[in-house]
Amino acid sequence: MSDAFGRALLDHYRGQREDPLYQRDGDRVLSHPVEDFYFGEFEAETDTGWLESHLEGSLLDVGAGAGRDALYFQARFETVALEVSESLVTLLAERGVEDVRHGNMFDLRETFDHDRFRSVLIVGTQLGLAGSMAGLQALLEDLATITTPAATVVVDGYDPTSERADEMLGFRADPTPGLAYRVLHYEYADLVGDTLFFRLFSPDRLREATTGTDWIVTEVRRPRDTYYYRASLEKQ
């Protein structure tokens, strides 16, 4: 598997990145921000205050990326960073994240013990990689297994019911209310990443997916004036 995304971030951190990181969907190409987006300061108003009110330790940071969130929270309580990208695992360790695990978000039961975490953070819109409502519900059930009673989860996503949703690169409409797709891949230097297939869930569809699980959606907020949203979930 070609990890164009992870390699670009690792090279950037080491001061070795000479090429842009691109997102591509067919003929449409966008330069993907790296410095400010992944290595900027933790924003107190838009990130810290709200997240801190919904997260406690021990915390699992799923898809920890360049480690901005993990570095912030590990100074406050036990934080474990999980990444599927070997390049990003290396980056996280080099940046000083104390507990980094190489693993897949869809293998949580095999990776961690029951009742291991008090909170889980899944931001980066990778929740859409669940691929379907059934896949999302299965992931929520896995999260229930590895978390303690009264646990919390914070996720983010793109709302396909937003009037501006079709502006995003890779957007694919779906006639089913509250659902859509997003398809893209990353390119960096001579690396072409695998095609990423995201299922986009509206907040109402996220609430529907919790039916029959241990979770309820407690709050949805839109920190930007776009189709992006964050949601908090609590264990019943």
N, CA, C and O of each residue as an XYZ file, in Angstrom:
944
protein
N       0.842     -1.194      0.000
C       0.000      0.000      0.000
C       0.875      1.239      0.000
O       1.794      1.341      0.812
N       0.612      2.177     -0.885
C       1.369      3.421     -0.959
C       0.773      4.437      0.020
O      -0.407      4.776     -0.066
N       1.589      4.909      0.936
C       1.117      5.819      1.967
C       1.584      7.237      1.658
O       2.446      7.783      2.347
N       1.003      7.828      0.613
C       1.404      9.177      0.215
C       1.126     10.185      1.321
O       1.942     11.072      1.572
N      -0.016     10.055      1.982
C      -0.404     10.990      3.025
C       0.571     10.940      4.207
O       1.110     11.967      4.619
N       0.786      9.757      4.739
C       1.675      9.622      5.892
C       3.096     10.035      5.583
O       3.754     10.661      6.414
N       3.583      9.694      4.397
C       4.946     10.046      4.026
C       5.123     11.555      3.908
O       6.156     12.098      4.299
N       4.114     12.227      3.368
C       4.193     13.682      3.236
C       4.288     14.351      4.600
O       5.080     15.275      4.783
N       3.490     13.894      5.556
C       3.528     14.492      6.890
C       4.843     14.201      7.599
O       5.397     15.070      8.272
N       5.339     12.981      7.447
C       6.624     12.639      8.077
C       7.757     13.454      7.475
O       8.602     13.974      8.204
N       7.781     13.570      6.156
C       8.819     14.379      5.507
C       8.728     15.832      5.935
O       9.747     16.492      6.141
N       7.510     16.329      6.069
C       7.337     17.726      6.489
C       7.919     17.937      7.880
O       8.630     18.914      8.116
N       7.626     17.039      8.790
C       8.131     17.177     10.157
C       9.666     17.131     10.188
O      10.296     17.827     10.985
N      10.245     16.330      9.339
C      11.704     16.203      9.300
C      12.373     17.288      8.469
O      13.597     17.313      8.344
N      11.569     18.188      7.898
C      12.119     19.243      7.062
C      12.600     18.765      5.717
O      13.487     19.370      5.115
N      12.013     17.666      5.235
C      12.465     17.056      3.981
C      11.406     17.111      2.884
O      11.605     16.556      1.803
N      10.287     17.773      3.152
C       9.221     17.794      2.143
C       9.484     18.894      1.126
O       9.564     20.073      1.468
N       9.616     18.483     -0.133
C       9.840     19.426     -1.220
C       8.662     19.505     -2.184
O       8.610     20.392     -3.036
N       7.716     18.577     -2.051
C       6.581     18.511     -2.972
C       5.279     18.748     -2.220
O       5.191     18.457     -1.027
N       4.262     19.278     -2.910
C       2.945     19.435     -2.286
C       2.290     18.071     -2.044
O       2.639     17.073     -2.673
N       1.346     18.062     -1.126
C       0.468     16.912     -0.925
C      -0.848     17.239     -1.604
O      -1.472     18.258     -1.310
N      -1.271     16.367     -2.519
C      -2.484     16.621     -3.285
C      -3.575     15.629     -2.917
O      -3.299     14.480     -2.572
N      -4.826     16.093     -2.997
C      -6.001     15.238     -3.028
C      -6.514     15.225     -4.459
O      -6.582     16.268     -5.109
N      -6.875     14.044     -4.948
C      -7.338     13.958     -6.331
C      -8.598     13.111     -6.426
O      -8.734     12.071     -5.782
N      -9.507     13.598     -7.253
C     -10.689     12.843     -7.670
C     -10.817     13.038     -9.171
O     -11.309     14.074     -9.619
N     -10.388     12.069     -9.944
C     -10.393     12.205    -11.397
C      -9.508     13.348    -11.837
O      -8.324     13.381    -11.500
N     -10.065     14.289    -12.585
C      -9.292     15.425    -13.070
C      -9.237     16.575    -12.058
O      -8.504     17.544    -12.257
N      -9.992     16.469    -11.004
C     -10.022     17.540    -10.017
C      -8.940     17.305     -8.968
O      -8.880     16.235     -8.363
N      -8.089     18.302     -8.753
C      -6.952     18.177     -7.839
C      -6.928     19.384     -6.910
O      -7.100     20.520     -7.350
N      -6.710     19.125     -5.605
C      -6.554     20.186     -4.629
C      -5.260     19.987     -3.860
O      -4.899     18.862     -3.516
N      -4.566     21.082     -3.591
C      -3.390     21.025     -2.730
C      -3.869     20.941     -1.285
O      -4.623     21.799     -0.827
N      -3.440     19.927     -0.582
C      -3.920     19.681      0.775
C      -3.023     20.393      1.779
O      -1.808     20.200      1.744
N      -3.586     21.218      2.682
C      -2.751     21.947      3.641
C      -2.058     20.991      4.611
O      -2.641     19.993      5.035
N      -0.830     21.301      4.949
C      -0.067     20.450      5.848
C       0.355     21.207      7.100
O       0.028     20.793      8.212
N       1.076     22.307      6.934
C       1.664     23.014      8.079
C       0.616     23.421      9.101
O       0.664     22.966     10.244
N      -0.323     24.264      8.717
C      -1.302     24.774      9.675
C      -2.312     23.710     10.084
O      -2.743     23.665     11.237
N      -2.686     22.862      9.146
C      -3.762     21.909      9.397
C      -3.339     20.806     10.363
O      -4.128     20.389     11.211
N      -2.109     20.335     10.241
C      -1.666     19.203     11.057
C      -0.633     19.568     12.114
O      -0.462     18.837     13.090
N       0.052     20.679     11.932
C       1.124     21.042     12.856
C       0.868     22.377     13.546
O       1.754     22.899     14.224
N      -0.322     22.934     13.384
C      -0.657     24.189     14.037
C      -0.926     23.994     15.523
O      -0.953     22.870     16.024
N      -1.124     25.105     16.211
C      -1.416     25.063     17.635
C      -2.834     24.542     17.872
O      -3.728     24.718     17.044
N      -3.010     23.901     19.016
C      -4.334     23.455     19.429
C      -5.179     24.686     19.717
O      -4.790     25.511     20.544
N      -6.306     24.832     19.069
C      -7.108     26.041     19.180
C      -8.005     25.989     20.413
O      -8.872     25.123     20.538
N      -7.775     26.930     21.312
C      -8.439     26.882     22.608
C      -9.958     26.925     22.498
O     -10.638     26.113     23.126
N     -10.503     27.843     21.722
C     -11.949     28.010     21.693
C     -12.635     26.917     20.890
O     -13.640     26.357     21.327
N     -12.088     26.611     19.707
C     -12.786     25.666     18.838
C     -12.488     24.222     19.175
O     -13.277     23.340     18.833
N     -11.373     23.952     19.837
C     -11.006     22.573     20.138
C     -11.007     22.268     21.628
O     -11.779     21.437     22.106
N     -10.142     22.945     22.344
C      -9.865     22.546     23.714
C     -11.093     22.584     24.604
O     -11.438     21.578     25.224
N     -11.760     23.736     24.678
C     -12.854     23.860     25.622
C     -13.930     22.820     25.425
O     -14.361     22.173     26.380
N     -14.366     22.656     24.187
C     -15.445     21.706     23.935
C     -14.965     20.267     24.099
O     -15.652     19.453     24.716
N     -13.807     19.953     23.559
C     -13.310     18.583     23.668
C     -13.051     18.198     25.118
O     -13.413     17.101     25.545
N     -12.429     19.090     25.871
C     -12.124     18.768     27.263
C     -13.380     18.504     28.084
O     -13.337     17.760     29.064
N     -14.482     19.102     27.697
C     -15.719     18.875     28.436
C     -16.345     17.518     28.113
O     -17.273     17.082     28.795
N     -15.840     16.853     27.077
C     -16.412     15.569     26.662
C     -15.448     14.390     26.784
O     -15.846     13.244     26.573
N     -14.194     14.653     27.120
C     -13.193     13.591     27.155
C     -12.535     13.495     28.525
O     -12.298     14.502     29.192
N     -12.243     12.258     28.930
C     -11.496     11.985     30.152
C     -10.508     10.869     29.854
O     -10.603     10.194     28.829
N      -9.559     10.685     30.765
C      -8.604      9.595     30.586
C      -9.079      8.327     31.277
O      -9.866      8.386     32.222
N      -8.608      7.196     30.812
C      -7.659      7.082     29.698
C      -8.382      7.252     28.356
O      -9.537      6.867     28.177
N      -7.628      7.855     27.422
C      -8.184      8.250     26.129
C      -7.523      7.479     25.004
O      -6.305      7.297     25.001
N      -8.320      7.025     24.047
C      -7.811      6.443     22.817
C      -8.039      7.440     21.691
O      -9.178      7.807     21.403
N      -6.955      7.876     21.055
C      -7.011      8.785     19.909
C      -6.868      7.943     18.652
O      -5.769      7.506     18.311
N      -7.981      7.716     17.965
C      -8.015      6.830     16.799
C      -7.718      7.635     15.537
O      -8.381      8.635     15.261
N      -6.720      7.193     14.772
C      -6.289      7.950     13.608
C      -5.628      9.237     14.058
O      -6.047     10.329     13.673
N      -4.594      9.106     14.872
C      -3.993     10.246     15.570
C      -3.235     11.194     14.657
O      -2.886     12.298     15.076
N      -2.972     10.793     13.423
C      -2.352     11.688     12.447
C      -0.984     12.166     12.853
O      -0.097     11.363     13.143
N      -0.804     13.487     12.875
C       0.485     14.072     13.244
C       0.612     14.279     14.744
O       1.654     14.732     15.217
N      -0.435     13.955     15.501
C      -0.305     13.935     16.955
C      -0.706     15.193     17.691
O      -0.459     15.299     18.892
N      -1.313     16.144     17.018
C      -1.659     17.391     17.701
C      -2.539     17.139     18.928
O      -2.255     17.643     20.014
N      -3.604     16.359     18.751
C      -4.525     16.104     19.857
C      -3.880     15.225     20.925
O      -4.012     15.499     22.118
N      -3.184     14.173     20.501
C      -2.558     13.260     21.458
C      -1.525     13.983     22.322
O      -1.449     13.737     23.526
N      -0.735     14.866     21.726
C       0.256     15.618     22.491
C      -0.406     16.517     23.526
O       0.087     16.660     24.644
N      -1.518     17.116     23.148
C      -2.224     17.982     24.093
C      -2.790     17.172     25.257
O      -2.588     17.530     26.417
N      -3.486     16.099     24.958
C      -4.192     15.377     26.011
C      -3.277     14.509     26.864
O      -3.600     14.264     28.026
N      -2.151     14.033     26.342
C      -1.289     13.198     27.163
C      -0.667     13.980     28.321
O      -0.218     13.385     29.301
N      -0.637     15.310     28.212
C      -0.156     16.138     29.312
C      -1.189     16.249     30.428
O      -0.892     16.768     31.504
N      -2.419     15.755     30.169
C      -3.510     15.872     31.130
C      -3.956     14.532     31.692
O      -4.355     14.445     32.854
N      -3.891     13.488     30.877
C      -4.225     12.149     31.351
C      -3.688     11.119     30.363
O      -3.212     11.472     29.284
N      -3.765      9.854     30.736
C      -3.231      8.790     29.877
C      -3.894      8.839     28.506
O      -5.119      8.872     28.395
N      -3.071      8.845     27.470
C      -3.559      8.908     26.097
C      -2.816      7.895     25.247
O      -1.587      7.837     25.269
N      -3.557      7.104     24.503
C      -2.988      6.126     23.577
C      -3.339      6.569     22.160
O      -4.505      6.824     21.860
N      -2.338      6.661     21.289
C      -2.542      7.061     19.897
C      -2.521      5.826     19.009
O      -1.591      5.022     19.083
N      -3.531      5.671     18.177
C      -3.635      4.540     17.260
C      -3.545      5.045     15.835
O      -4.250      5.984     15.464
N      -2.681      4.432     15.026
C      -2.526      4.823     13.620
C      -2.300      3.593     12.757
O      -1.559      2.686     13.138
N      -2.939      3.563     11.595
C      -2.754      2.474     10.650
C      -1.545      2.714      9.756
O      -0.999      1.770      9.185
N      -1.123      3.967      9.633
C       0.018      4.333      8.784
C       1.327      4.158      9.535
O       1.511      4.749     10.599
N       2.239      3.355      8.999
C       3.541      3.175      9.637
C       4.334      4.477      9.657
O       5.055      4.749     10.617
N       4.205      5.278      8.610
C       4.899      6.570      8.582
C       4.399      7.481      9.697
O       5.186      8.186     10.329
N       3.091      7.465      9.936
C       2.543      8.305     10.992
C       2.857      7.749     12.373
O       3.006      8.524     13.317
N       2.961      6.452     12.521
C       3.423      5.875     13.788
C       4.821      6.401     14.102
O       5.104      6.794     15.234
N       5.689      6.405     13.096
C       7.040      6.944     13.278
C       6.991      8.425     13.625
O       7.701      8.875     14.525
N       6.161      9.185     12.922
C       6.028     10.614     13.179
C       5.542     10.875     14.598
O       6.093     11.727     15.295
N       4.521     10.153     15.028
C       3.986     10.342     16.373
C       5.060     10.105     17.432
O       5.179     10.868     18.391
N       5.835      9.048     17.251
C       6.898      8.759     18.212
C       7.965      9.850     18.199
O       8.443     10.262     19.256
N       8.337     10.315     17.021
C       9.363     11.351     16.920
C       8.891     12.675     17.510
O       9.701     13.451     18.016
N       7.593     12.937     17.450
C       7.053     14.178     18.019
C       6.883     14.107     19.523
O       6.631     15.127     20.164
N       7.016     12.920     20.098
C       6.950     12.807     21.548
C       5.676     12.223     22.110
O       5.450     12.300     23.317
N       4.827     11.634     21.263
C       3.660     10.922     21.780
C       4.157      9.676     22.507
O       4.899      8.872     21.943
N       3.746      9.524     23.751
C       4.363      8.530     24.626
C       3.889      7.101     24.378
O       4.665      6.160     24.541
N       2.637      6.926     23.988
C       2.100      5.578     23.779
C       1.460      5.526     22.391
O       0.334      5.984     22.200
N       2.179      4.972     21.441
C       1.736      4.900     20.049
C       1.543      3.439     19.662
O       2.417      2.608     19.910
N       0.422      3.131     19.066
C       0.152      1.768     18.617
C      -0.096      1.769     17.113
O      -0.756      2.664     16.583
N       0.434      0.767     16.437
C       0.167      0.577     15.014
C      -1.004     -0.386     14.893
O      -0.899     -1.545     15.293
N      -2.113      0.084     14.347
C      -3.272     -0.790     14.249
C      -4.399     -0.155     13.465
O      -4.341      1.015     13.087
N      -5.426     -0.952     13.228
C      -6.573     -0.555     12.409
C      -7.767     -0.271     13.298
O      -8.023     -1.009     14.250
N      -8.499      0.788     12.997
C      -9.661      1.142     13.805
C     -10.775      0.107     13.722
O     -11.695      0.115     14.540
N     -10.696     -0.778     12.741
C     -11.713     -1.811     12.607
C     -11.280     -3.139     13.248
O     -11.933     -4.167     13.069
N     -10.166     -3.098     13.998
C      -9.707     -4.277     14.741
C      -9.567     -3.947     16.221
O      -8.676     -4.470     16.891
N     -10.435     -3.089     16.735
C     -10.283     -2.617     18.109
C     -10.405     -3.727     19.138
O      -9.667     -3.735     20.124
N     -11.310     -4.652     18.931
C     -11.502     -5.735     19.904
C     -10.271     -6.624     20.002
O      -9.945     -7.145     21.068
N      -9.589     -6.787     18.860
C      -8.395     -7.616     18.853
C      -7.166     -6.866     19.387
O      -6.176     -7.487     19.773
N      -7.233     -5.544     19.407
C      -6.080     -4.727     19.780
C      -6.076     -4.351     21.259
O      -5.014     -4.249     21.873
N      -7.266     -4.143     21.834
C      -7.346     -3.627     23.201
C      -8.263     -4.497     24.063
O      -9.157     -5.176     23.558
N      -8.018     -4.460     25.379
C      -8.822     -5.221     26.335
C     -10.203     -4.593     26.508
O     -10.420     -3.427     26.176
N     -11.121     -5.384     27.029
C     -12.431     -4.868     27.388
C     -12.282     -3.775     28.453
O     -11.401     -3.844     29.311
N     -13.145     -2.782     28.382
C     -13.182     -1.714     29.395
C     -11.852     -0.987     29.542
O     -11.507     -0.541     30.636
N     -11.108     -0.866     28.457
C      -9.758     -0.297     28.541
C      -9.777      1.223     28.640
O      -8.932      1.797     29.328
N     -10.725      1.897     27.965
C     -10.670      3.353     27.856
C     -11.929      4.014     28.418
O     -13.031      3.467     28.378
N     -11.705      5.217     28.943
C     -12.816      6.038     29.440
C     -13.397      6.898     28.329
O     -14.579      7.240     28.362
N     -12.564      7.256     27.334
C     -13.018      8.090     26.224
C     -12.301      7.680     24.954
O     -11.220      7.093     24.991
N     -12.930      8.004     23.818
C     -12.342      7.748     22.501
C     -12.544      8.986     21.638
O     -13.616      9.590     21.630
N     -11.500      9.347     20.919
C     -11.542     10.484     20.003
C     -11.302      9.972     18.588
O     -10.269      9.361     18.314
N     -12.252     10.219     17.690
C     -12.115      9.803     16.291
C     -12.410     11.020     15.422
O     -13.533     11.187     14.946
N     -11.412     11.865     15.215
C     -11.594     13.046     14.372
C     -10.613     12.997     13.217
O      -9.483     12.528     13.355
N     -11.068     13.492     12.077
C     -10.339     13.362     10.832
C     -11.261     12.804      9.758
O     -10.835     12.510      8.641
N     -12.522     12.667     10.116
C     -13.617     12.158      9.270
C     -13.421     10.714      8.830
O     -14.102     10.246      7.917
N     -12.477      9.988      9.484
C     -12.279      8.580      9.118
C     -13.435      7.691      9.551
O     -13.480      6.516      9.185
N     -14.372      8.233     10.324
C     -15.560      7.457     10.657
C     -16.265      6.980      9.394
O     -16.873      5.910      9.383
N     -16.183      7.783      8.320
C     -16.815      7.418      7.060
C     -16.236      6.186      6.404
O     -16.862      5.603      5.519
N     -15.048      5.781      6.822
C     -14.451      4.567      6.268
C     -15.194      3.307      6.711
O     -14.926      2.214      6.213
N     -16.124      3.466      7.646
C     -16.975      2.334      8.018
C     -17.772      1.834      6.824
O     -18.149      0.663      6.778
N     -18.035      2.714      5.851
C     -18.542      2.286      4.558
C     -20.038      2.121      4.424
O     -20.564      2.175      3.313
N     -20.741      1.920      5.534
C     -22.181      1.677      5.466
C     -22.768      1.893      6.850
O     -22.035      2.008      7.832
N     -24.084      1.947      6.923
C     -24.734      2.051      8.220
C     -24.420      0.834      9.080
O     -24.191      0.963     10.282
N     -24.409     -0.345      8.469
C     -24.086     -1.561      9.216
C     -22.646     -1.523      9.711
O     -22.357     -1.931     10.836
N     -21.739     -1.026      8.859
C     -20.343     -0.913      9.269
C     -20.165      0.073     10.400
O     -19.366     -0.159     11.307
N     -20.910      1.187     10.359
C     -20.846      2.173     11.426
C     -21.369      1.593     12.729
O     -20.781      1.804     13.789
N     -22.463      0.869     12.652
C     -23.016      0.267     13.857
C     -22.055     -0.774     14.447
O     -21.929     -0.879     15.667
N     -21.385     -1.533     13.596
C     -20.414     -2.522     14.078
C     -19.252     -1.826     14.787
O     -18.767     -2.306     15.812
N     -18.808     -0.695     14.237
C     -17.732      0.053     14.879
C     -18.170      0.576     16.244
O     -17.402      0.527     17.205
N     -19.398      1.074     16.332
C     -19.906      1.550     17.618
C     -19.965      0.409     18.637
O     -19.696      0.619     19.820
N     -20.311     -0.773     18.190
C     -20.338     -1.925     19.091
C     -18.931     -2.289     19.554
O     -18.736     -2.661     20.711
N     -17.953     -2.184     18.662
C     -16.563     -2.433     19.061
C     -16.107     -1.399     20.087
O     -15.425     -1.736     21.054
N     -16.486     -0.145     19.872
C     -16.122      0.911     20.817
C     -16.735      0.652     22.186
O     -16.113      0.933     23.211
N     -17.950      0.118     22.207
C     -18.585     -0.188     23.483
C     -17.819     -1.267     24.229
O     -17.764     -1.256     25.459
N     -17.227     -2.199     23.492
C     -16.496     -3.295     24.114
C     -15.215     -2.818     24.800
O     -14.879     -3.298     25.883
N     -14.504     -1.886     24.183
C     -13.203     -1.485     24.723
C     -13.291     -0.290     25.674
O     -12.263      0.198     26.145
N     -14.499      0.183     25.958
C     -14.649      1.329     26.844
C     -15.382      0.950     28.127
O     -16.113     -0.039     28.183
N     -15.165      1.759     29.143
C     -15.764      1.534     30.452
C     -17.230      1.986     30.456
O     -17.672      2.669     29.533
N     -17.981      1.603     31.497
C     -19.326      2.171     31.648
C     -19.240      3.696     31.748
O     -18.273      4.241     32.280
N     -20.247      4.362     31.238
C     -20.310      5.833     31.239
C     -19.215      6.463     30.388
O     -18.833      7.610     30.622
N     -18.713      5.734     29.412
C     -17.672      6.260     28.523
C     -18.242      7.291     27.565
O     -19.455      7.402     27.388
N     -17.334      8.045     26.950
C     -17.719      9.049     25.958
C     -16.898      8.867     24.689
O     -15.785      8.343     24.722
N     -17.466      9.307     23.576
C     -16.781      9.274     22.287
C     -17.058     10.601     21.587
O     -18.175     11.115     21.640
N     -16.042     11.151     20.934
C     -16.222     12.318     20.070
C     -15.803     11.925     18.664
O     -14.713     11.390     18.459
N     -16.676     12.192     17.691
C     -16.404     11.872     16.291
C     -16.658     13.118     15.456
O     -17.244     14.088     15.937
N     -16.220     13.091     14.216
C     -16.569     14.163     13.294
C     -16.923     13.580     11.943
O     -16.701     12.398     11.679
N     -17.477     14.430     11.090
C     -17.879     13.955      9.775
C     -18.357     15.100      8.907
O     -18.351     16.261      9.316
N     -18.768     14.750      7.703
C     -19.337     15.698      6.751
C     -20.810     15.386      6.580
O     -21.195     14.239      6.353
N     -21.624     16.414      6.690
C     -23.065     16.252      6.610
C     -23.534     16.412      5.163
O     -23.493     17.517      4.621
N     -23.976     15.325      4.536
C     -24.396     15.421      3.128
C     -25.692     16.180      2.927
O     -26.060     16.466      1.787
N     -26.398     16.517      4.000
C     -27.618     17.299      3.861
C     -27.337     18.795      3.827
O     -28.247     19.589      3.585
N     -26.093     19.187      4.066
C     -25.730     20.601      4.001
C     -25.858     21.114      2.574
O     -25.590     20.386      1.618
N     -26.270     22.376      2.433
C     -26.412     22.960      1.108
C     -25.077     23.020      0.363
O     -25.059     23.055     -0.868
N     -23.971     23.032      1.091
C     -22.660     23.163      0.470
C     -21.916     21.837      0.344
O     -20.744     21.818     -0.031
N     -22.578     20.743      0.649
C     -21.891     19.455      0.669
C     -21.268     19.089     -0.666
O     -20.204     18.471     -0.709
N     -21.927     19.468     -1.758
C     -21.412     19.080     -3.068
C     -20.172     19.876     -3.466
O     -19.603     19.644     -4.533
N     -19.750     20.812     -2.616
C     -18.521     21.554     -2.893
C     -17.274     20.730     -2.590
O     -16.206     21.003     -3.139
N     -17.394     19.730     -1.727
C     -16.203     18.992     -1.312
C     -15.692     18.103     -2.431
O     -16.467     17.530     -3.197
N     -14.368     18.000     -2.512
C     -13.750     17.157     -3.524
C     -14.163     15.709     -3.302
O     -14.133     15.215     -2.175
N     -14.543     15.038     -4.365
C     -14.886     13.627     -4.285
C     -16.314     13.331     -3.902
O     -16.675     12.165     -3.742
N     -17.145     14.359     -3.748
C     -18.518     14.138     -3.303
C     -19.321     13.356     -4.331
O     -19.253     13.629     -5.529
N     -20.086     12.376     -3.843
C     -21.007     11.615     -4.670
C     -22.364     11.606     -3.989
O     -22.495     11.134     -2.859
N     -23.365     12.123     -4.670
C     -24.704     12.178     -4.094
C     -25.305     10.775     -3.980
O     -24.899      9.840     -4.671
N     -26.283     10.665     -3.084
C     -27.003      9.417     -2.891
C     -28.473      9.765     -2.701
O     -28.777     10.708     -1.971
N     -29.393      9.046     -3.327
C     -30.816      9.369     -3.158
C     -31.340      9.079     -1.760
O     -32.404      9.574     -1.389
N     -30.615      8.287     -0.979
C     -31.052      7.982      0.380
C     -30.856      9.198      1.276
O     -29.737      9.702      1.364
N     -31.874      9.680      1.932
C     -31.741     10.870      2.776
C     -30.667     10.701      3.852
O     -30.605      9.679      4.536
N     -29.829     11.719      3.982
C     -28.824     11.721      5.038
C     -27.573     10.938      4.744
O     -26.705     10.817      5.608
N     -27.454     10.395      3.531
C     -26.278      9.606      3.164
C     -25.695     10.098      1.851
O     -26.413     10.624      1.001
N     -24.392      9.926      1.691
C     -23.710     10.222      0.432
C     -22.371      9.481      0.477
O     -22.098      8.723      1.407
N     -21.551      9.712     -0.536
C     -20.235      9.096     -0.605
C     -19.179     10.174     -0.853
O     -19.486     11.284     -1.287
N     -17.953      9.822     -0.571
C     -16.820     10.645     -0.958
C     -15.696      9.716     -1.398
O     -15.364      8.760     -0.697
N     -15.110      9.999     -2.564
C     -14.066      9.145     -3.133
C     -12.892     10.031     -3.538
O     -13.064     11.013     -4.260
N     -11.682      9.671     -3.058
C     -10.491     10.443     -3.403
C      -9.249      9.624     -3.097
O      -9.322      8.559     -2.483
N      -8.113     10.138     -3.533
C      -6.842      9.565     -3.112
C      -5.828     10.689     -2.967
O      -6.039     11.799     -3.457
N      -4.717     10.387     -2.285
C      -3.644     11.357     -2.079
C      -2.483     11.066     -3.024
O      -2.217      9.919     -3.383
N      -1.804     12.137     -3.412
C      -0.593     12.026     -4.217
C       0.493     12.897     -3.600
O       0.253     14.036     -3.200
N       1.688     12.333     -3.534
C       2.827     13.067     -2.980
C       4.096     12.595     -3.681
O       4.425     11.409     -3.665
N       4.806     13.546     -4.299
C       6.017     13.207     -5.068
C       5.656     12.104     -6.068
O       4.781     12.294     -6.912
N       6.331     10.953     -5.973
C       6.030      9.866     -6.912
C       5.095      8.822     -6.311
O       4.932      7.737     -6.869
N       4.482      9.148     -5.176
C       3.594      8.210     -4.493
C       2.142      8.520     -4.814
O       1.726      9.678     -4.789
N       1.377      7.486     -5.115
C      -0.056      7.598     -5.346
C      -0.753      6.684     -4.339
O      -0.592      5.464     -4.379
N      -1.521      7.279     -3.447
C      -2.171      6.497     -2.406
C      -3.353      5.699     -2.914
O      -3.862      5.936     -4.010
N      -3.776      4.762     -2.108
C      -4.950      3.962     -2.440
C      -6.202      4.842     -2.459
O      -6.271      5.856     -1.764
N      -7.177      4.443     -3.254
C      -8.441      5.165     -3.288
C      -9.175      4.985     -1.967
O      -9.333      3.868     -1.473
N      -9.620      6.107     -1.405
C     -10.350      6.086     -0.138
C     -11.842      6.249     -0.427
O     -12.256      7.158     -1.146
N     -12.628      5.357      0.142
C     -14.070      5.345     -0.063
C     -14.748      5.665      1.264
O     -14.732      4.849      2.185
N     -15.340      6.847      1.361
C     -16.013      7.285      2.571
C     -17.527      7.240      2.383
O     -18.043      7.616      1.331
N     -18.224      6.781      3.401
C     -19.671      6.934      3.479
C     -19.918      8.152      4.354
O     -19.405      8.230      5.470
N     -20.692      9.090      3.862
C     -20.987     10.299      4.617
C     -22.320     10.132      5.336
O     -23.333      9.798      4.721
N     -22.307     10.368      6.649
C     -23.490     10.204      7.486
C     -23.911     11.560      8.044
O     -23.083     12.275      8.609
N     -25.150     11.916      7.898
C     -25.660     13.120      8.550
C     -25.756     12.856     10.051
O     -25.740     11.696     10.465
N     -25.854     13.895     10.876
C     -26.052     13.660     12.310
C     -27.259     12.788     12.617
O     -27.208     11.973     13.538
N     -28.348     12.941     11.864
C     -29.520     12.094     12.091
C     -29.220     10.631     11.782
O     -29.694      9.733     12.478
N     -28.437     10.398     10.743
C     -28.059      9.014     10.426
C     -27.114      8.447     11.483
O     -27.165      7.254     11.785
N     -26.254      9.293     12.046
C     -25.403      8.842     13.148
C     -26.264      8.436     14.334
O     -26.014      7.408     14.964
N     -27.277      9.239     14.641
C     -28.188      8.881     15.728
C     -28.893      7.552     15.437
O     -29.061      6.717     16.326
N     -29.298      7.375     14.189
C     -29.965      6.124     13.809
C     -29.040      4.926     14.003
O     -29.482      3.856     14.423
N     -27.752      5.109     13.696
C     -26.795      4.009     13.819
C     -26.592      3.584     15.265
O     -26.186      2.450     15.516
N     -26.862      4.462     16.217
C     -26.686      4.099     17.621
C     -27.813      3.214     18.134
O     -27.705      2.639     19.217
N     -28.887      3.101     17.370
C     -30.021      2.272     17.795
C     -29.578      0.824     18.013
O     -28.978      0.210     17.130
N     -29.875      0.294     19.179
C     -29.488     -1.075     19.486
C     -28.085     -1.200     20.031
O     -27.660     -2.302     20.379
N     -27.346     -0.096     20.116
C     -26.012     -0.103     20.713
C     -26.091      0.510     22.110
O     -27.169      0.860     22.590
N     -24.930      0.633     22.749
C     -24.875      1.234     24.089
C     -24.749      2.755     24.044
O     -24.595      3.383     25.091
N     -24.810      3.364     22.854
C     -24.480      4.777     22.712
C     -25.703      5.621     22.408
O     -26.670      5.152     21.807
N     -25.641      6.875     22.833
C     -26.585      7.890     22.399
C     -25.779      9.131     21.990
O     -24.730      9.421     22.566
N     -26.283      9.848     20.994
C     -25.655     11.109     20.587
C     -26.178     12.199     21.517
O     -27.385     12.418     21.617
N     -25.256     12.879     22.194
C     -25.664     13.878     23.183
C     -25.560     15.306     22.677
O     -26.258     16.188     23.175
N     -24.703     15.547     21.699
C     -24.537     16.915     21.199
C     -23.923     16.883     19.808
O     -23.061     16.056     19.512
N     -24.377     17.788     18.968
C     -23.791     17.981     17.636
C     -23.484     19.463     17.502
O     -24.326     20.316     17.784
N     -22.272     19.754     17.069
C     -21.906     21.161     16.875
C     -21.215     21.316     15.527
O     -20.645     20.369     14.986
N     -21.279     22.518     15.009
C     -20.667     22.818     13.717
C     -19.692     23.973     13.914
O     -20.072     25.138     13.794
N     -18.426     23.650     14.219
C     -17.455     24.701     14.527
C     -17.050     25.548     13.335
O     -16.423     26.594     13.505
N     -17.396     25.119     12.141
C     -17.106     25.898     10.942
C     -18.407     26.100     10.163
O     -19.338     25.303     10.279
N     -18.461     27.138      9.395
C     -19.662     27.435      8.622
C     -19.642     26.657      7.303
O     -19.650     27.234      6.216
N     -19.616     25.328      7.438
C     -19.586     24.449      6.265
C     -20.403     23.207      6.568
O     -21.246     23.209      7.465
N     -20.154     22.164      5.827
C     -20.805     20.872      6.001
C     -20.164     20.042      7.108
O     -20.646     18.948      7.402
N     -19.101     20.526      7.726
C     -18.368     19.778      8.762
C     -19.108     19.840     10.101
O     -19.689     20.868     10.447
N     -19.083     18.728     10.854
C     -19.669     18.731     12.197
C     -18.890     17.813     13.128
O     -18.156     16.927     12.689
N     -19.068     18.047     14.418
C     -18.568     17.146     15.455
C     -19.732     16.703     16.309
O     -20.701     17.438     16.500
N     -19.623     15.475     16.827
C     -20.696     14.933     17.652
C     -20.091     14.229     18.862
O     -19.044     13.589     18.769
N     -20.770     14.359     19.990
C     -20.373     13.642     21.196
C     -21.378     12.530     21.464
O     -22.578     12.700     21.250
N     -20.882     11.402     21.930
C     -21.718     10.252     22.263
C     -21.398      9.829     23.698
O     -20.268      9.974     24.164
N     -22.401      9.311     24.379
C     -22.212      8.785     25.723
C     -22.795      7.385     25.805
O     -23.762      7.047     25.123
N     -22.180      6.587     26.656
C     -22.645      5.239     26.880
C     -23.860      5.256     27.801
O     -23.853      5.922     28.836
N     -24.881      4.536     27.429
C     -26.105      4.497     28.253
C     -25.942      3.547     29.433
O     -26.866      3.389     30.231
